[in-house]
Amino acid sequence: MAAPITMLILCTSFLSLSLLSTAFTSRDYADALEKSILFFEGQRSGPLPSNQRLKWRGNSGLSDGASYHVDLVGGYYDAGDNVKFGLPMAFTTTMLAWSVIEFGGSMHSQIGNAKTALRWATDYLLKAATATPDSLYVQVGDPNMDHKCWERPEDMDTPRNVYKVSAQNPGSDVAAETAAALAAASIVFKDSDPSYSAKLLQTAKNVFDFADKYRGSYSDSLNSVVCPFYCSYSGYQDELLWGASWMHRATQDSSYLSYIQSNGHTMGSDNDDFSFSWDDKRAGTKVLLSKDFLEKSTSEFQLYKSHSDNYICSLIPGSSGFQAQYTPGGLLYKASESNLQYVTTTTFLLLTYAKYLSTNGGVVTCGTSTVTAESLIAQAKKQVDYILGDNPAKMSYMVGFGERYPQHVHHRGSSVPSIKAHPDRINCNNGFQYLYANSPNPNVLIGAVIGGPDSKDNFADDRNNYQQSEPATYINAPFVGALAFFSGKA
């Protein structure tokens, strides 16, 4: 009977970590929230508006799509390069929307900025989805050529090739994620801009039908231009179920409930999955659908509540299903590359599930024990606080937040002198001197959450170590929701 002793040691060690923690106030979380949204302005592609707040950025990608006779201007660069990748951009959009849906009430003065960040993405996705019948444009830029250069987006002269999925070359994964993004966003804008919301939802329906009708993975259709960058390793079934779940949430149309019932078993509903990311949607789908069981006792969704419990139990030290890995300092650790993307998505799901549970008097069942919503919130808080600086390195992994934060971020626009400071072109190869420079980035990419430390809590503030020092939109998007939650706590 060693298990109870192990559980006690685990729980005690996590408790001792929490007792040593730095106390962040709701004002600190509100500051981090503002910055986490501001980051998206640094990732903008297209013509910048007069109220652009990150002034070191300029217009870029102004003719994207033109050589293909389509308008694909706008959207976001995914990370530290100048490519517009459709799958991570759509997932970013879904998570920004979900953040507003669940925690917008705690965003206060930042709700307008959050909606602006969301709309910058949906305006682009609408273009990508409606430019050509039975097609979805899913990428602008040749990543293999882009990655051979280190240049500001404003100077970009690498090929702006355009890639799409179609009936002949399907991409159910990227299309269903795009449908999820548009559907989720339609909920956000339903009251403030009904006509825009209706347009989003109608387009979401069309794109989901396209994804479902022409089945296949975009990795097979587009191969080397999306792999290994954003290969759909999990396949497309998880996105179809995720997309249908968002269509159900946005429309309350019984046809999507029927779709989920009919297809769930072949699309991952019976499997436990312990990761949530731009690639794998299964854990997020289960939490999303558990809401209907908890609120309406929709029996068809009891399965999703059970699997959501299993997912949560895997994260809670001392529970019967515990299997997650944590660093000595208490950070969830999933991968050596861009680990914080998994931390922010997990944190978001912990808080969202806690909300669903507490609203309906539910608990998590882990074997013979139960875990309360408060325990989920406490676990999420440890992860948020770690990112913000309560960690062994005493380093904030959000740029511009706290006293110590990364200075050598793997990001072209941030590391190369801005066009305001250096108006002359800095070409492809001349930019590499800034990648390898020891000096801090001249342009502070405020709010960017980067890849983060290794499994031993060590962090190299090294621009060339992209695994640890590169930011990404999909790291920030779920963090917006988590920060809003904690900023709303007195």
C-alpha positions in Angstrom: 0.0 0.0 0.0 2.7 2.5 -1.0 0.3 4.6 -3.1 -1.1 6.8 -0.3 2.4 7.6 0.9 3.4 8.6 -2.6 0.3 10.6 -3.0 1.1 12.4 0.3 4.6 13.2 -0.8 3.4 14.5 -4.1 0.8 16.6 -2.6 3.1 17.9 0.2 5.8 18.8 -2.4 3.3 20.7 -4.5 2.0 22.4 -1.4 5.5 23.5 -0.3 6.0 25.0 -3.7 2.8 27.0 -3.4 3.8 28.3 0.0 7.0 29.7 -1.4 5.2 31.5 -4.3 5.3 35.1 -5.3 2.0 36.8 -4.7 0.6 38.3 -7.9 -2.3 40.7 -7.4 -5.4 41.0 -9.7 -3.7 44.2 -11.0 -0.6 42.2 -12.0 -2.8 39.8 -13.9 -4.7 42.7 -15.5 -1.3 44.1 -16.6 -0.3 40.7 -18.1 -3.7 40.4 -19.8 -3.3 43.8 -21.5 0.2 42.8 -22.7 -0.9 39.3 -23.8 -3.4 40.9 -26.2 -1.0 43.7 -27.3 1.4 41.0 -28.5 -0.9 40.3 -31.4 -0.3 43.7 -32.8 3.4 42.7 -33.3 2.2 39.7 -35.4 0.0 41.7 -37.8 0.3 41.3 -41.5 -1.2 43.9 -43.9 -1.7 47.6 -43.6 -1.6 48.8 -40.0 -4.3 51.0 -38.6 -3.7 54.5 -37.2 -4.3 53.2 -33.7 -1.5 50.6 -33.9 0.2 50.6 -30.5 3.4 48.7 -31.2 4.9 51.6 -33.2 8.1 49.8 -34.4 6.0 47.6 -36.8 5.1 48.8 -40.2 2.9 47.7 -43.2 3.8 44.3 -44.7 2.4 41.7 -47.1 0.4 44.3 -48.9 0.1 42.3 -52.1 -0.4 38.8 -50.6 -2.5 36.8 -53.0 -2.4 39.3 -55.8 -0.4 37.2 -58.2 -3.1 34.5 -57.8 -5.9 37.1 -58.3 -7.2 36.8 -54.7 -7.0 39.2 -51.8 -5.2 37.5 -48.9 -3.9 40.6 -47.2 -4.0 40.7 -43.4 -4.0 38.0 -40.8 -1.1 37.1 -38.5 2.4 35.8 -38.8 2.4 32.7 -36.6 5.6 33.1 -34.7 9.1 34.5 -35.4 9.0 34.3 -39.2 6.9 35.9 -41.9 4.7 33.0 -43.1 0.9 33.0 -42.6 0.2 29.4 -41.7 -3.5 28.6 -41.8 -3.8 25.7 -39.3 -2.1 27.5 -36.3 -3.8 30.8 -37.3 -7.2 29.2 -37.2 -6.5 27.5 -33.9 -5.2 30.8 -32.5 -8.5 32.4 -33.6 -10.6 29.7 -32.0 -8.8 30.0 -28.7 -9.0 33.8 -28.7 -12.7 33.5 -29.3 -13.1 30.8 -26.6 -11.1 33.1 -24.2 -13.6 35.9 -24.7 -16.6 33.6 -24.6 -15.7 32.1 -21.2 -13.8 34.9 -19.5 -14.7 38.1 -21.5 -16.7 39.3 -18.4 -13.4 39.6 -16.5 -11.6 41.5 -19.3 -13.0 44.9 -18.4 -11.1 47.6 -20.2 -9.4 45.0 -22.4 -12.5 43.5 -24.0 -12.3 45.9 -26.9 -8.7 45.1 -27.6 -9.4 41.3 -27.4 -12.2 41.6 -29.9 -10.0 43.7 -32.2 -7.3 41.0 -32.0 -9.9 38.4 -32.8 -11.4 40.4 -35.7 -8.0 40.9 -37.3 -7.8 37.1 -37.6 -11.5 36.5 -38.7 -11.4 39.2 -41.4 -8.5 37.3 -42.9 -10.1 33.9 -42.5 -13.3 35.1 -44.2 -11.2 36.2 -47.2 -9.4 32.8 -47.2 -12.7 30.9 -47.1 -14.7 32.9 -49.6 -12.2 33.9 -52.3 -12.8 30.8 -54.5 -15.7 28.3 -54.4 -15.0 24.9 -53.0 -11.5 26.0 -51.9 -9.9 27.3 -48.7 -6.6 29.3 -48.8 -4.5 28.0 -46.0 -1.0 29.5 -46.4 0.8 32.5 -47.8 4.6 32.3 -48.0 7.0 29.6 -48.9 8.4 28.5 -45.5 11.5 26.8 -46.9 12.5 30.1 -48.6 11.3 32.3 -45.7 13.4 30.4 -43.2 16.6 31.0 -45.3 16.3 34.7 -44.6 16.3 36.8 -41.5 14.5 39.9 -42.5 11.7 42.2 -41.2 8.2 41.6 -42.5 8.3 45.1 -43.9 11.3 44.2 -46.1 10.1 40.8 -47.1 11.1 39.8 -50.6 10.9 36.0 -50.3 8.2 34.2 -52.5 4.7 34.9 -51.3 3.4 31.7 -52.8 -0.3 30.9 -52.0 -1.5 27.5 -51.1 -5.1 26.2 -50.9 -7.0 23.0 -50.2 -9.8 22.0 -52.5 -12.1 19.1 -53.5 -9.2 17.6 -55.4 -6.6 18.3 -52.7 -8.6 18.1 -49.4 -7.6 19.5 -46.0 -10.3 18.5 -43.6 -8.0 19.3 -40.6 -7.3 23.0 -41.5 -10.8 23.5 -42.9 -12.6 22.1 -39.9 -10.4 24.2 -37.6 -11.2 27.3 -39.7 -14.9 26.4 -39.3 -14.4 26.1 -35.5 -12.7 29.6 -35.5 -15.4 31.3 -37.4 -18.2 29.6 -35.4 -16.6 30.5 -32.1 -16.0 34.1 -33.2 -19.7 34.4 -34.3 -20.6 33.9 -30.7 -18.3 36.7 -29.6 -19.8 39.2 -32.1 -23.4 38.1 -31.8 -24.5 41.0 -29.7 -22.0 43.7 -30.6 -22.1 43.2 -34.4 -25.0 40.8 -35.4 -24.5 41.2 -39.2 -20.8 40.3 -38.9 -21.6 37.4 -36.6 -24.1 36.1 -39.1 -21.5 36.3 -41.9 -19.0 34.4 -39.7 -21.5 31.7 -38.9 -22.7 31.2 -42.5 -19.2 30.9 -43.7 -18.4 28.5 -40.9 -21.3 26.3 -42.0 -20.0 26.3 -45.6 -16.4 25.6 -44.6 -17.4 22.8 -42.2 -19.5 21.2 -45.0 -16.5 21.4 -47.3 -14.2 19.9 -44.6 -16.6 17.0 -44.1 -17.5 16.4 -47.7 -13.9 16.3 -49.1 -12.1 14.3 -46.5 -8.3 14.1 -46.3 -5.4 15.7 -44.5 -3.8 18.9 -45.7 -0.4 17.4 -44.9 -1.0 14.8 -47.7 -2.2 17.5 -50.1 0.4 20.1 -49.5 3.3 18.0 -48.0 6.6 19.9 -47.9 5.1 23.4 -47.6 3.3 22.5 -44.4 5.5 19.7 -43.1 7.5 19.6 -40.9 6.3 23.1 -39.9 2.7 22.4 -39.1 2.1 18.8 -40.1 -1.2 17.4 -39.1 0.3 14.6 -37.0 -3.0 13.8 -35.3 -4.9 13.5 -38.6 -8.1 15.2 -39.5 -10.7 13.3 -37.5 -10.1 15.3 -34.3 -10.7 18.6 -36.2 -14.0 17.4 -37.7 -15.3 16.5 -34.2 -14.0 19.8 -32.8 -15.5 21.8 -35.7 -18.8 20.0 -35.3 -18.8 20.8 -31.6 -18.3 24.5 -32.2 -21.0 24.5 -34.9 -23.3 22.9 -32.3 -22.3 25.5 -29.7 -22.8 28.4 -32.1 -26.0 27.3 -33.9 -27.8 25.0 -31.4 -28.9 23.2 -34.6 -29.8 19.6 -33.8 -28.1 18.4 -37.0 -24.7 19.0 -35.4 -25.7 17.1 -32.3 -26.7 14.2 -34.6 -23.3 14.5 -36.4 -21.5 14.3 -33.1 -23.5 11.3 -32.0 -23.0 9.5 -35.3 -19.3 10.2 -35.8 -17.9 10.7 -32.4 -16.8 7.1 -32.0 -14.7 7.1 -35.1 -13.4 10.6 -34.4 -11.8 10.1 -31.0 -14.6 10.4 -28.5 -13.8 7.0 -27.0 -10.1 7.7 -26.5 -8.4 9.5 -23.7 -5.9 12.1 -24.9 -3.6 14.1 -22.7 -2.5 16.9 -25.0 -4.3 20.0 -26.5 -2.6 22.0 -29.2 -2.9 23.4 -32.7 -2.5 19.8 -33.9 -4.6 17.7 -31.5 -8.1 18.9 -30.5 -9.4 15.9 -28.6 -9.0 17.1 -25.0 -10.5 20.5 -25.9 -13.5 18.9 -27.6 -14.3 16.8 -24.6 -14.2 19.8 -22.2 -16.3 21.8 -24.7 -19.0 19.1 -25.0 -19.0 18.3 -21.3 -20.7 21.7 -20.8 -23.9 20.3 -22.3 -23.9 17.3 -20.0 -23.3 19.4 -16.9 -25.8 22.1 -17.8 -28.5 20.2 -19.6 -27.8 16.6 -18.6 -27.6 15.8 -22.3 -27.0 12.1 -21.9 -25.2 11.8 -25.3 -22.4 13.9 -23.8 -21.9 12.0 -20.5 -19.0 10.2 -22.3 -17.3 13.6 -22.8 -17.6 14.5 -19.1 -16.0 11.1 -18.2 -13.1 11.6 -20.6 -12.7 15.2 -19.4 -12.4 13.9 -15.9 -9.7 11.5 -17.0 -7.8 14.3 -18.7 -8.0 16.5 -15.5 -7.0 13.5 -13.3 -3.9 13.0 -15.4 -2.8 16.5 -14.4 -3.5 16.4 -10.7 -0.6 15.0 -8.5 -1.8 12.4 -6.2 -4.9 11.4 -8.2 -5.4 7.9 -9.4 -4.9 8.8 -13.0 -2.0 11.1 -12.6 0.6 10.8 -15.4 1.7 14.3 -16.3 5.4 15.4 -16.0 6.3 18.5 -14.0 9.7 20.2 -13.7 11.2 20.5 -10.2 9.9 24.0 -10.1 6.3 22.8 -10.8 5.9 23.6 -14.5 3.9 21.2 -16.7 6.4 19.7 -19.1 5.3 18.1 -22.4 8.0 18.8 -25.0 11.4 20.3 -25.4 10.2 22.6 -28.2 7.8 25.4 -27.4 6.6 23.7 -24.2 4.6 26.7 -22.9 2.1 26.2 -25.7 0.9 23.0 -23.8 1.0 24.9 -20.5 -1.2 27.7 -21.7 -3.8 25.3 -23.4 -3.8 23.1 -20.4 -4.3 26.0 -18.0 -7.2 27.3 -20.2 -8.9 23.9 -20.1 -8.4 23.6 -16.3 -10.1 27.0 -15.8 -12.9 26.4 -18.3 -13.7 23.0 -16.9 -13.6 24.5 -13.4 -16.1 27.1 -14.5 -18.5 24.5 -16.0 -18.2 22.4 -12.9 -18.7 25.2 -10.4 -21.7 26.6 -12.3 -23.4 23.2 -12.1 -22.2 21.9 -8.8 -20.0 19.2 -10.4 -16.8 17.6 -9.4 -14.0 15.6 -11.1 -14.1 11.9 -10.4 -10.6 10.3 -10.2 -11.1 6.7 -9.3 -12.6 6.6 -5.8 -11.7 10.2 -5.1 -13.1 13.5 -6.2 -11.3 16.8 -7.2 -13.1 20.1 -6.8 -13.2 23.0 -9.2 -11.2 25.0 -6.6 -8.3 22.4 -7.0 -8.4 22.9 -10.7 -8.1 26.7 -10.3 -5.2 26.3 -7.9 -3.4 24.0 -10.3 -4.0 26.5 -13.1 -2.7 29.4 -11.0 0.6 27.6 -10.3 1.1 27.4 -14.1 0.2 31.0 -14.8 2.3 32.3 -11.9 5.3 30.2 -13.1 5.1 31.8 -16.5 4.9 35.3 -15.0 8.0 34.8 -12.9 7.2 32.6 -9.9 9.8 30.0 -10.8 13.4 28.9 -9.9 14.9 31.2 -12.5 12.9 34.2 -11.2 12.3 34.9 -14.9 9.1 36.1 -16.5 8.5 34.2 -19.7 6.2 37.0 -20.9 8.3 39.7 -22.7 7.8 43.1 -21.1 6.2 41.8 -17.9 8.1 41.8 -14.6 11.6 42.9 -13.7 13.4 40.0 -15.6 12.2 38.7 -19.0 13.8 37.3 -22.1 15.9 39.9 -24.1 16.9 37.7 -27.1 13.6 36.6 -28.5 13.7 34.5 -31.7 11.7 36.9 -33.8 12.7 38.6 -37.0 10.8 41.9 -36.6 11.7 42.2 -33.0 15.5 41.5 -33.4 16.2 43.5 -36.6 16.2 47.4 -36.2 12.8 48.7 -37.1 12.0 50.6 -40.3 11.5 53.7 -38.1 15.1 53.4 -36.7 16.7 52.1 -39.9 14.5 53.1 -43.0 16.9 51.5 -45.5 16.2 47.9 -46.6 18.0 45.1 -44.7 18.0 42.2 -47.1 17.7 38.5 -46.6 21.3 37.7 -45.6 22.3 41.0 -43.9 19.7 40.3 -41.3 21.5 37.3 -39.9 24.0 39.5 -38.0 21.0 40.4 -35.8 20.0 36.8 -35.2 23.5 36.1 -33.9 24.1 39.4 -32.1 24.6 39.3 -28.3 22.7 42.5 -27.8 19.1 42.5 -26.7 16.3 42.8 -29.3 15.9 46.5 -30.2 12.1 46.2 -30.5 10.3 44.8 -27.4 7.6 42.4 -28.5 5.5 43.2 -25.5 3.3 40.4 -24.2 4.9 37.6 -26.2 5.0 34.3 -24.3 8.0 32.3 -25.6 8.8 28.6 -25.7 10.0 28.5 -22.2 12.5 26.5 -20.0 13.5 22.9 -20.2 12.5 20.0 -18.0 14.9 21.1 -15.3 13.7 24.7 -15.2 16.7 25.9 -17.1 16.4 28.7 -19.7 18.9 29.9 -22.2 18.1 33.5 -23.3 19.5 32.7 -26.7 17.9 34.0 -29.9 19.3 31.1 -31.9 17.6 28.6 -29.5 14.1 28.8 -31.1 12.8 25.9 -29.1 13.0 28.1 -26.0 13.0 31.6 -27.2 10.4 31.8 -30.0 6.9 33.2 -29.3 3.8 32.1 -31.1 0.2 33.3 -31.4 -1.1 30.0 -30.3 0.9 30.2 -27.0 -0.7 33.5 -26.2 -4.3 32.9 -27.3 -5.4 30.6 -24.5 -3.3 32.5 -22.0 -5.5 35.6 -22.7 -8.4 33.7 -21.2 -6.5 32.4 -18.2 -5.1 35.9 -17.4 -8.6 37.4 -17.7 -9.9 34.8 -15.2 -7.3 35.7 -12.6 -7.5 39.5 -13.2 -11.2 39.2 -12.3 -10.4 37.8 -8.9 -10.2 40.4 -6.1 
